[in-house]
């Protein structure tokens, strides 16, 4: 067991309903095209596959997909969409869990590497990815750039969503590189809000590149989104691709 917080049954049951934008064709279309191109005719392994937001439609595109997921409750939701024979999932953490075979692609989307709350565990995640890759295979991470430029002296919080049904902001411990995402989600029309929070360890792109080098991987490409826009100093996130040498 790693330091990742374990997602509960209640969180798993409402996850898809709260992530409808991330499951839209506008988001998933470029994501699936990017990953399918890298997988080619090979197999893909998704770390922290969750409810299958990406893994299930990628499998439906013809890419053989396997998954690793820490939360049995998230996998239970995934199983309503696809059975084990079509998309096998191993319960365990993404830093140490090993599944059989070699893969052309290992991928980790939607900031999920930050669920590992120590640098050592994030390094082990890279090593685990490299262990699963065939020579020439790729490891892909989708991750936000830490928004510390929005923090003036004395401020520790940055809002990331202010809408009718949801208020979200992150608070930062810049010494430990830990952020806490706080959510106030409106439930129904009676004015009640549900409060929740989750901890994450943020990392800079250069730090991830060093983790990749420790794991024997080489940076092949970094872009700002799944459509391949150039990554610049103003990019809010990055899609990074590291390759295992042949």
N, C-alpha and C positions, 0 to 999 in steps of 0.2 A: 504494500500500500504506500502510495506517495502522499505528498502534502495536498494533493488536489481535494477540493471540497466535493463531497458526494452529492449528486443531484437526487432529490427526493421524488417520491411518487407524484406528489402534487405538482412539482415543477415539471416533471416529464409529461404529465397529462395536459398541461396548458401550454407547453413549449411551442408546438406547431401553430396554435392559434395566435400566439404573441409574436411569431416570426413570419407572418404572411408576406411581408415585403421581401424578406430574404429568400422566400420560396417562390417569388414571382418569376415569370419568364424573363423579364428584363435582367434580373440578377443571375438566375440559374443558367440561362442560355449561354452567355460568355464563359461562365465558370465550367460548365460541362464540356464545352468545345475545347477550352484550354487544356483541361485534364485528359480528355479523350485523345487529343493530339499527342500528348506526352506518353500516354500509356501505349499507343499504337496497337499492336496485336498482343501485347503482354498483359499481365495481371496487375491490378491496383490494390493497394492496402490503405484504408483510411484509419488514421489514428483518431480516437475520440469521435466515433461515427455517430453517436447520439441517436436521434430518431430517424436517421437516414435521409435528411434533407438533400444531401448531395449524393450519397452512396447509392440510394435506390434509383434515382433517374439515370445515374451514370451506368449502373448495371443494365437498365432498360435500353441504353444506347448500345449495348453489346460488349461493354468492358467487364471482364470478370473481376468482381470486387469482393474483398474480404474486409472485415473491420475489427477493431479493438475498441472496447468501451468499458469504462469503470462502473457506470451506473446500470444495474439490472433493470431499473424502472424505465430508463431511456430505451433500452433494447426491447422491452416489452411493447412499447409503442411502435418501434420499428417492425416488430414481428406481425403487426396488424397489416402491414403494407407488403411484406415479402417474406417467404419462408427461408429456413436455414439452408436448404439445399441450393437455393439460388444465390443467397448472400450470407455466408457464414460469418458469425461474430463471436469473438472470444472475450469473455469478461476479464478485465484486468486493466492495469494502468499502462499508459503509452510509453513510459520510460523503461520498463523492464519486461513487459509481456512479449513472448515470442510465439509466432504462429508458423506452421510448416510452409516450406517452399520459398522460392525467390520471386521478386516482384520487379516489374519495369518501373513502377511508380509507387511511392509512398507520399501521402499528402495529409495536411493538417490545416484546416480552414477556420475562418471566422475567429481569429485571435485565441484559439484554444490552447496554444502552447503556454500562454500566460496562466493557465490553470495550475501549472507546476510552479510552486511558490519559492523554489530555490534555484540558484544558478546551476548547482550540481545536477539537479534533476533535469533541467533543460538540456544540459550537456549530454546526459544519458539518453534523453529522447532522440537527439541527433545520432548518437551511437546505435541506438536501437533501430532507427530508420536505415542507417548504413548497413547494419547486419542483415536486414531483410531485402536489400536491393541487390539485383543482379548487376554485374559489371556493365557500366554505361547507363544504369537506371538513375532516376531522378527523385529527389526529395523536394516537395513544394510546401511552402508555408504562406498563408495569408495572415497578415498582422498589421495592426494600426501602428503608426508612428507616435510615440508618446507626445501628447500635446503640451509639453512643458513650456512652450513659448507663450501659452495663454496664462501662465502663472506670474503675476507681478509679485514683487517682494511682499511677504506677509500673507499671501493667499495660498490656500491649499486645495481649493475646489475648482473644477471646470465642468460646466454643464455640457451635456452632449445631446439632450433631447428635451425640448419644452413644447409640449403639445397638449391638446385637449384631454387626452386620456392617459398621458404618461409624462412624468417628470423624472429626468435622469441626470445624475452628475457624478463625477469621479473625484475622490479625494486622494492625495498623493503623499507618500512617505518617500522623499527623494533620496534619503540615505540608504534605505533597504530596497529601493526600486519596487515598492509595493503600492498598488492602487486599489482602492475599494470602490466598486461601482454601486451606487445607491439608486434604487428604483422606487418611485411612488406611482402605482398603477391604479387607475380608476376602475372600480368594479360596479357595473350597473349604472343607474341614473339617480341613485339616492345620495350621491356625494361621498360615498365611502371610498377610501384608497387603501390598497394593500402595499405595505412597505417590505422591501427585500433588499439584500445586498450580497455581494460576492467579492472575494479577494483575488487579486491577480498580481503576478510579477511581470512588469513590463521590461522589454529589452530593445535596444537599438539595433538597427540593421547591421552595423559593424560588429556588434557583440555576437549576433547570430552567425556572421561569417567566420568568426573565430571558433565558435562551437562547431561549425561545419568542418573547419580545418582539423580540429581535434579528432573528429570522427572520420577523417580521410575523404571528405567531400570537397568539391570545388565549385565556387559560384559560377553559374552559367548565364544567368539572366536575372534581372530585377526590373519590374515594371510597377506602375502605379495602380493598375486595376486589371481585371480579367480580360479587358479589351486590348491590353498591351500598350496603354498610354505611357509615355516616358516618365520615369521616376525622377523627381526634382526635390529641391529643398522645401517646396511648398506642398508636397504630396502628403495626404492624411494617412495613407496606408501603403503597403507594398505587397506584391506577390513576388516571392523569391524562389528561384530554382537552383538547386545544387545538384551536381552530377557525381556519381561514383566512377572513378577512372576505370578504364578497361584494362 
